[in-house]
Amino acid sequence: MLAALEDCWIAVLGDQCPAARIWTDLRTEATRRTHSAGGRAGRLHAILRPAQADIVILHHDLGLPVERAAHLMGMTGPVAHALLRGAERDLGPQFDG
């Protein structure tokens, strides 16, 4: 995936938020590679919007602080917190943290 970034590096650096652009590209590639693999990540992505699933995985599954996950995803902390709260609400009692 990072090798593919080499082809569009100038465009990425010129983007308003390079981190968000890279995160989107990484999510697309990860989805392509693991679509049939299933598992928790696949279930989360089937239920939630992509950014919600990503923040749940980064925070709950990988243990990153919300602010760090937000930075990696190219968004502000408050936006990430709102996405996380919405995801937890949408998942309801089936969510096991």
N, C-alpha and C positions, 0 to 999 in steps of 0.2 A: 504494500500500500504506500509506504513512504517513497518507494522508487517512482510510483506513479505521480507523486507530488512534484517531483523534479520537473516534469513536463509543464506544469502550470504554476511554478513557484512565483513568478513575477505577478501573475494575476492574484494569487493568494495574498501576497504581501501588499498588494494594492487594494485588497478588500477592506471594507469598513471595519470588520472584526475577523482577522485571520484565524483566531482560535475557533470561532464558531464555524467558519468555512471548513477548517480541517476536521473539526468534530463531525460535521455533516458528512464529509467524504469518508471518514473512518466508519461511521455508522452504516453508511451505504455498503461499504465493502464487507463489514462484519455481517450484515444482514444477508448479503449475497452468499457468503461462505458458510453461514450457519443456519440458513433458512430451514433446512430439513432436519437439523440436529435436535430441535425441540428444547426441552429443559426449561428451567425457570425463566431465563431471559426471553426465550421464544414465547412463553405464555404471557409474560408481562407485555411484550410488544404486540401481542394479539389483542390484548384487552385495552391498553392505554395508548395515548398519543405518543409518538416517538420520544419527544423530549421528556415526558413524564416517566416513561419506562427507563430511559437513560439515567435520570436523576435517582430513581429508586435503586437501580443496579449499582450505580457509583456509591451512593450513600449507604444503603442497607446491606447490599451484598459484598461490596468491596471495602466498606468501612471508611470511606473518605468523608471528611467534614463537608457539610453542604456548601460552604464558601469555596472550598478547593474544587469540588465537583463543578460548581458554577463557573469558576475560572477556566477549567478545562473545556467546558462546553461553550465558552464565550458569552456568558450571560452574567447578570448581576446576582448578588446573593439574594435580594428580595424576590426576584423572579424565580430563582431556583427553589426558594422556600415555598412560594406559592404553588409551583408545579408539584413539589413533593406533597404538600398538604392535599392538593386536589387528587393526586394519585392515590394517596392513602384513603381518602374519602371514597373515591371511585371503587377501590378494591374492597372496601368494607371489611366485614369479619373474616373473609377468606385470606386477608393479608396477614402473613406471619412475621412481618418485620424483617 
